[in-house]
Amino acid sequence: MAKRDYYEVLGVQKNATADELKKAYRKLAIQYHPDRQQGKSDEEKKAAEEKFKEAAEAYDVLSNPEKRQRYDQFGFSGAQGGYSGGGMSMEDIFSQFGDIFSGFGFGDMFGGGRSRGGTRVQRGSDLRVRVKVSLADVANGCERKLKIPRMASCHSCNGTGAKGGTALETCHTCGGSGVQTRVQQTILGRVQTQSPCSACGGTGKIIKERCPDCGGQGLIRKEEIVTVNIPAGVEQDMVLTMRGKGNEAPGGGIPGDLLIVIEEEENNELLRDGNDLIYNLMIDFPTAALGGKVEVPTVNGRVRLTIDPGTQPGKVLRLRGKGLPHVNSYGTGDLLVNVTVYVPESLNADDRKALDQLAHSPNVKPSDSARKRIFNRLRHIFD
């Protein structure tokens, strides 16, 4: 079945604010939440689950300014770029949007992980790392191997937190359910709420004797080498996500994500303007008047460029396709060469004599038509 437009899924306009998006998603998520499908047929439950996932995917994209911009510009292919991908699982949804559903009587299902067999599954925290890239890296894409310190499952206890992998006891406070249920009488009637068990932290199990290596946490700190493939066209402060490469969670929970923040290194010659590159070329007066050959830099080496006779300061020469690629889409920007003419700051006697003779030639003085043509070319600067 073809995907529906994300704005249509949430029932909002394309200029919807963050609050409007959140309210729309919360309304749909409550409507199609699994807890609201009790007593319905398997077919109806399946349809509700698909609606639930569809709404979560739409909100995941539209609530992220970067993803939303790519979606508005390139559609579904732009929204699914980087490492995020589509096809969200129920477990992903339960672990990502917990802050939206607090106070709606669904217990801790959205708090730190999905309920599995009645007990709370925790989610590991995300890790964030900054990666520096050059313009050549942006143009061609690159690979980085990063040494990431992260919390990983303790091998001594297999992540249980119990010494020698000994068995865990069922929590007597919650009876192994991992949750504590409270019923309150309100003006709207009896309201039942659930929260993680204070005794076992929502796991439903109690550690009798803690593992000496991890102190009962089930996790130890270690360094891992992670290979990151950075796509061509990334920009400053863009965030790439590697699912499951963050800190692991105790008890075999859902691992967090690794967030890679892009940091562009400054280039000594080229300036970036979106996907275009700008180079300020300074030439001498004879070259501007007579024409000639010059070299200009690109991200992948230098190229020769022809300067036409009579080239004026401020003229922009466009080298098509010599810029940067668009991330997750087709097309490449251009290299814009901005021409300036150097005026000598000091002259000797022979130089002065030669220029003085040249100054009396009518060909070196601007005509009225030339003045008008040059002014019209530069008028946009003053608008």
Rosetta blueprint (number, residue, H / E / L):
1 M L
2 A L
3 K L
4 R L
5 D L
6 Y H
7 Y H
8 E H
9 V H
10 L H
11 G L
12 V L
13 Q L
14 K L
15 N L
16 A L
17 T L
18 A H
19 D H
20 E H
21 L H
22 K H
23 K H
24 A H
25 Y H
26 R H
27 K H
28 L H
29 A H
30 I H
31 Q H
32 Y H
33 H L
34 P H
35 D H
36 R H
37 Q H
38 Q L
39 G L
40 K L
41 S L
42 D H
43 E H
44 E H
45 K H
46 K H
47 A H
48 A H
49 E H
50 E H
51 K H
52 F H
53 K H
54 E H
55 A H
56 A H
57 E H
58 A H
59 Y H
60 D H
61 V H
62 L H
63 S L
64 N L
65 P H
66 E H
67 K H
68 R H
69 Q H
70 R H
71 Y H
72 D H
73 Q H
74 F H
75 G L
76 F H
77 S H
78 G H
79 A H
80 Q L
81 G L
82 G L
83 Y L
84 S L
85 G L
86 G L
87 G L
88 M L
89 S L
90 M H
91 E H
92 D H
93 I H
94 F H
95 S H
96 Q H
97 F L
98 G H
99 D H
100 I H
101 F L
102 S L
103 G L
104 F L
105 G L
106 F L
107 G L
108 D L
109 M L
110 F L
111 G L
112 G L
113 G L
114 R L
115 S E
116 R E
117 G L
118 G L
119 T E
120 R E
121 V L
122 Q L
123 R E
124 G L
125 S L
126 D L
127 L E
128 R E
129 V E
130 R E
131 V E
132 K E
133 V E
134 S L
135 L H
136 A H
137 D H
138 V H
139 A H
140 N H
141 G L
142 C E
143 E E
144 R E
145 K E
146 L E
147 K E
148 I E
149 P E
150 R E
151 M E
152 A E
153 S E
154 C L
155 H L
156 S L
157 C L
158 N L
159 G L
160 T L
161 G L
162 A E
163 K H
164 G H
165 G H
166 T L
167 A L
168 L L
169 E E
170 T E
171 C L
172 H L
173 T L
174 C L
175 G L
176 G L
177 S L
178 G L
179 V E
180 Q E
181 T E
182 R E
183 V E
184 Q E
185 Q E
186 T E
187 I L
188 L L
189 G E
190 R E
191 V E
192 Q E
193 T E
194 Q E
195 S E
196 P E
197 C L
198 S L
199 A L
200 C L
201 G L
202 G L
203 T L
204 G L
205 K E
206 I E
207 I L
208 K L
209 E L
210 R E
211 C L
212 P L
213 D L
214 C L
215 G L
216 G L
217 Q L
218 G L
219 L E
220 I E
221 R E
222 K E
223 E E
224 E E
225 I E
226 V E
227 T E
228 V E
229 N E
230 I E
231 P L
232 A L
233 G L
234 V L
235 E L
236 Q L
237 D L
238 M L
239 V E
240 L E
241 T E
242 M E
243 R L
244 G L
245 K L
246 G L
247 N L
248 E L
249 A L
250 P H
251 G H
252 G H
253 G L
254 I E
255 P L
256 G L
257 D L
258 L E
259 L E
260 I E
261 V E
262 I E
263 E E
264 E E
265 E L
266 E L
267 N L
268 N L
269 E L
270 L L
271 L E
272 R E
273 D E
274 G L
275 N L
276 D E
277 L E
278 I E
279 Y E
280 N E
281 L E
282 M E
283 I E
284 D E
285 F H
286 P H
287 T H
288 A H
289 A H
290 L H
291 G L
292 G E
293 K E
294 V E
295 E E
296 V E
297 P E
298 T E
299 V L
300 N L
301 G E
302 R E
303 V E
304 R E
305 L E
306 T E
307 I E
308 D L
309 P L
310 G L
311 T L
312 Q L
313 P L
314 G L
315 K L
316 V E
317 L E
318 R E
319 L E
320 R L
321 G L
322 K L
323 G L
324 L L
325 P E
326 H L
327 V L
328 N L
329 S L
330 Y L
331 G L
332 T E
333 G L
334 D L
335 L E
336 L E
337 V E
338 N E
339 V E
340 T E
341 V E
342 Y E
343 V L
344 P L
345 E L
346 S L
347 L L
348 N L
349 A H
350 D H
351 D H
352 R H
353 K H
354 A H
355 L H
356 D H
357 Q H
358 L H
359 A H
360 H L
361 S L
362 P H
363 N H
364 V H
365 K L
366 P L
367 S L
368 D H
369 S H
370 A H
371 R H
372 K H
373 R H
374 I H
375 F H
376 N H
377 R H
378 L H
379 R H
380 H H
381 I H
382 F H
383 D L
